[in-house]
Amino acid sequence: MLPITATMPKPLVKVAGRTLIDFALDKLHEAGIGQVVVNVHHFADMLEAHLRTRDVPRIVVSDEREAVLETGGGVKKALPLLGDAPFITFNSDSLWIEGAEPNLSRLVQAWNPATMDVLMLIAPLSTSIGYEGRGDFSMDPDGRLQRRKGDESVPFVYAGVAIVKPELVAGTPDGPFSANVFYDRASAKGRLHGLRLEGQWLHVGEPQAIAEAEECLAACTR
């Protein structure tokens, strides 16, 4: 997100007057999530100051000032704060316009620990805004996901939100690593599932994506 993130953390980048972290926290609160763990590293003091302006949900900080731990390493460090139950991971650069039902509530309702180790929110590649790529997954009729291979294109992209079982963290390396380690472990057991996002997914990973997202948000609120 450079050059914007030369002076602020990515979660404080604003889209339509709201920070990315507030979009995420508001959706979590609306879904009934009472406590959220937020990882801080880049401009950590600035992000923590913003988080203190919020009343809900309750926020606990996982401090990564000493080293960038990536998506998987960050989860592992935060695990003592997350507890023993399955938890939701949420990338701050992912936001969406809801369909008929809130997608986080749909994700929680669809979660089945008997058959799933991970349940991802996935968006159709063909309608995604701000994403450039060949997609991440194909999906079977039963909801199981298969990762894209090589140069093929697949119909769904990971929308940045997932329910994950904490058991997947066991035995992972210390230090930085990708959350793909969790997803690949689940996939190897046939326990990586997806739920198709209803509404419009907006990926805000680069500065030029901000204007695209704002245009879509404005069009959908007219």
Backbone torsions as a table, in degrees:
resi	resn	phi	psi	omega
1	MET	NA	15.8	174.7
2	LEU	-63.3	148.4	5.2
3	PRO	-85.4	-2.3	-176.0
4	ILE	-59.6	-41.6	-175.1
5	THR	-80.7	8.8	170.6
6	ALA	-72.9	-17.8	-177.0
7	THR	-126.0	-1.0	-180.0
8	MET	-158.5	159.7	175.5
9	PRO	-74.0	149.8	-178.1
10	LYS	-55.1	-39.8	-179.0
11	PRO	-62.2	-15.8	179.1
12	LEU	-95.7	1.8	172.8
13	VAL	-62.7	136.2	-176.4
14	LYS	-99.2	140.7	172.2
15	VAL	-127.1	121.0	-178.0
16	ALA	53.9	37.9	175.0
17	GLY	84.9	-1.7	179.8
18	ARG	-120.5	144.5	178.2
19	THR	-74.2	153.9	177.5
20	LEU	-59.5	-40.2	-178.7
21	ILE	-65.6	-32.3	178.5
22	ASP	-71.7	-36.8	173.2
23	PHE	-55.5	-47.7	-176.8
24	ALA	-66.2	-48.4	-176.9
25	LEU	-65.3	-36.5	178.1
26	ASP	-64.7	-41.2	179.6
27	LYS	-66.1	-39.8	177.8
28	LEU	-63.9	-43.1	178.2
29	HIS	-62.5	-43.9	-179.7
30	GLU	-63.5	-27.2	178.7
31	ALA	-84.0	1.3	177.1
32	GLY	89.9	13.4	178.2
33	ILE	-80.5	117.5	-173.3
34	GLY	-86.6	-27.3	-178.8
35	GLN	-133.8	136.8	-178.5
36	VAL	-128.9	136.5	174.3
37	VAL	-100.2	124.4	-179.1
38	VAL	-112.2	124.5	175.3
39	ASN	-80.0	133.9	177.3
40	VAL	-125.2	140.8	174.7
41	HIS	-149.6	-74.8	-177.5
42	HIS	-68.5	122.7	-175.3
43	PHE	48.5	50.4	-174.7
44	ALA	-59.7	-40.5	-179.0
45	ASP	-61.2	-39.8	-179.6
46	MET	-64.6	-42.9	179.5
47	LEU	-67.4	-42.5	179.7
48	GLU	-62.5	-38.3	178.1
49	ALA	-62.3	-40.0	178.3
50	HIS	-66.9	-41.7	-179.0
51	LEU	-62.0	-31.1	179.9
52	ARG	-70.2	-12.5	178.2
53	THR	-81.7	-7.7	-176.4
54	ARG	-98.5	146.6	175.6
55	ASP	-97.3	-35.9	-179.1
56	VAL	-137.7	151.7	-11.7
57	PRO	-69.1	173.7	174.6
58	ARG	-65.9	132.5	-175.2
59	ILE	-115.7	130.4	173.0
60	VAL	-116.4	135.0	-176.3
61	VAL	-97.5	132.6	170.0
62	SER	-103.7	112.5	-169.6
63	ASP	-86.1	117.5	177.9
64	GLU	-116.2	29.5	-178.1
65	ARG	-58.9	-33.5	-173.3
66	GLU	-72.1	-28.9	-177.0
67	ALA	-163.3	146.5	172.9
68	VAL	-75.4	122.6	-174.6
69	LEU	-104.0	-2.3	-177.4
70	GLU	64.3	-178.2	-171.2
71	THR	-66.9	-40.4	-179.6
72	GLY	-77.0	-45.0	179.1
73	GLY	-62.8	-34.4	177.1
74	GLY	-64.9	-40.8	176.5
75	VAL	-63.6	-43.1	-178.8
76	LYS	-62.7	-42.7	179.4
77	LYS	-64.2	-36.2	-177.4
78	ALA	-82.3	-8.2	-172.8
79	LEU	-55.2	-40.1	177.8
80	PRO	-60.7	-25.1	178.0
81	LEU	-84.9	-20.8	-175.9
82	LEU	-86.5	-28.7	178.6
83	GLY	90.9	-167.4	-172.3
84	ASP	-95.7	-7.8	-177.3
85	ALA	-89.7	158.8	173.2
86	PRO	-54.8	145.4	-175.9
87	PHE	-131.5	162.6	178.4
88	ILE	-98.1	130.9	169.2
89	THR	-103.1	145.2	-173.0
90	PHE	-144.9	115.4	175.9
91	ASN	-78.6	133.4	-173.9
92	SER	-71.2	-16.0	-179.7
93	ASP	-91.6	13.1	179.2
94	SER	-111.4	122.8	172.6
95	LEU	-141.0	165.1	-176.5
96	TRP	-155.3	160.9	172.0
97	ILE	-97.7	126.0	-173.3
98	GLU	-68.3	153.9	170.6
99	GLY	-92.0	-141.1	-177.7
100	ALA	-66.6	-34.1	179.8
101	GLU	-126.0	147.3	176.0
102	PRO	-59.3	131.5	-174.0
103	ASN	-68.6	-33.3	178.1
104	LEU	-66.6	-39.0	176.4
105	SER	-64.0	-40.2	177.1
106	ARG	-62.1	-40.8	-179.1
107	LEU	-63.6	-45.8	179.7
108	VAL	-62.6	-41.8	-179.6
109	GLN	-67.0	-31.7	-177.6
110	ALA	-81.9	-13.6	-176.7
111	TRP	-64.0	128.6	178.5
112	ASN	-133.1	97.8	-176.4
113	PRO	-63.7	-17.5	179.0
114	ALA	-70.2	-28.8	-176.7
115	THR	-119.5	-8.9	-172.8
116	MET	-123.4	141.1	165.9
117	ASP	-106.1	-27.5	175.2
118	VAL	-140.3	135.6	171.2
119	LEU	-123.9	115.0	-177.1
120	MET	-99.7	145.3	166.0
121	LEU	-85.1	122.5	-177.1
122	ILE	-123.2	145.7	-176.9
123	ALA	-116.2	146.4	176.9
124	PRO	-63.1	129.4	179.1
125	LEU	-59.6	-38.1	-172.0
126	SER	-65.1	-24.5	-176.8
127	THR	-115.0	1.3	-177.6
128	SER	-69.2	142.8	179.8
129	ILE	-112.5	132.5	178.6
130	GLY	87.6	2.6	-180.0
131	TYR	-111.6	131.2	175.9
132	GLU	-123.3	115.2	-178.8
133	GLY	170.6	-175.1	-176.0
134	ARG	-99.1	8.7	-176.6
135	GLY	90.0	171.9	-177.1
136	ASP	-116.6	-37.2	-170.7
137	PHE	-142.4	153.1	160.2
138	SER	-105.8	162.2	-175.5
139	MET	-134.4	131.8	175.0
140	ASP	-73.4	163.8	176.9
141	PRO	-57.6	-26.5	179.7
142	ASP	-86.5	2.4	177.3
143	GLY	94.1	-2.8	177.5
144	ARG	-71.9	141.5	-178.0
145	LEU	-102.6	145.8	172.7
146	GLN	-125.3	130.5	-177.2
147	ARG	-71.5	146.2	176.7
148	ARG	-59.8	141.7	179.0
149	LYS	-114.1	132.0	173.8
150	GLY	56.5	-131.9	-175.8
151	ASP	-95.2	9.1	-179.9
152	GLU	-68.9	159.8	172.8
153	SER	-107.1	141.6	-179.7
154	VAL	-128.1	158.5	-167.1
155	PRO	-81.0	-9.6	-174.8
156	PHE	-127.5	147.8	176.1
157	VAL	-119.8	142.1	177.6
158	TYR	-64.4	126.0	-175.1
159	ALA	-90.3	11.1	171.7
160	GLY	87.2	7.7	-179.2
161	VAL	-133.6	136.5	179.3
162	ALA	-153.9	153.1	167.3
163	ILE	-98.9	131.0	-173.0
164	VAL	-130.4	137.8	172.9
165	LYS	-80.0	134.2	-178.2
166	PRO	-64.3	-20.8	179.5
167	GLU	-60.8	-24.4	-179.2
168	LEU	-67.9	-17.5	-178.6
169	VAL	-79.3	-23.1	-176.6
170	ALA	-58.6	133.3	176.1
171	GLY	79.7	3.7	177.7
172	THR	-77.7	157.5	-176.3
173	PRO	-69.4	155.8	170.2
174	ASP	-76.4	156.5	179.8
175	GLY	86.2	-163.6	-173.8
176	PRO	-75.8	135.8	170.5
177	PHE	-161.6	162.3	-176.1
178	SER	-83.7	148.5	173.8
179	ALA	-65.9	-10.5	174.2
180	ASN	-58.0	-25.0	175.6
181	VAL	-58.3	-43.7	178.9
182	PHE	-64.9	-45.8	-175.1
183	TYR	-66.4	-38.9	179.2
184	ASP	-67.8	-35.5	176.6
185	ARG	-63.4	-44.4	178.7
186	ALA	-65.1	-41.7	-179.2
187	SER	-62.6	-40.1	-179.2
188	ALA	-60.8	-24.3	179.0
189	LYS	-98.6	3.0	-176.3
190	GLY	71.4	26.2	-174.0
191	ARG	-120.7	22.6	173.1
192	LEU	-101.6	113.3	-175.2
193	HIS	-119.5	161.6	179.0
194	GLY	-131.0	153.8	173.3
195	LEU	-126.4	123.5	-178.0
196	ARG	-70.1	127.5	178.8
197	LEU	-66.4	135.4	172.3
198	GLU	-99.9	134.2	-176.7
199	GLY	109.5	-144.2	-175.7
200	GLN	-128.3	120.5	178.4
201	TRP	-87.6	137.8	-179.9
202	LEU	-126.1	115.1	178.6
203	HIS	-98.1	119.3	-177.6
204	VAL	-112.9	73.7	-177.6
205	GLY	-102.0	-12.8	-178.2
206	GLU	-139.0	155.7	-176.6
207	PRO	-54.4	-39.8	-177.4
208	GLN	-67.2	-18.7	179.4
209	ALA	-75.3	-17.0	-179.0
210	ILE	-63.8	-48.3	-179.0
211	ALA	-62.9	-39.7	178.0
212	GLU	-61.3	-44.3	-179.6
213	ALA	-65.8	-42.1	-179.4
214	GLU	-64.8	-38.9	178.0
215	GLU	-63.4	-41.0	179.8
216	CYS	-68.8	-42.0	178.7
217	LEU	-62.4	-40.4	179.1
218	ALA	-66.0	-41.5	-178.9
219	ALA	-64.4	-34.6	-175.4
220	CYS	-83.9	-9.2	179.5
221	THR	-109.3	6.2	177.7
222	ARG	-73.0	NA	NA
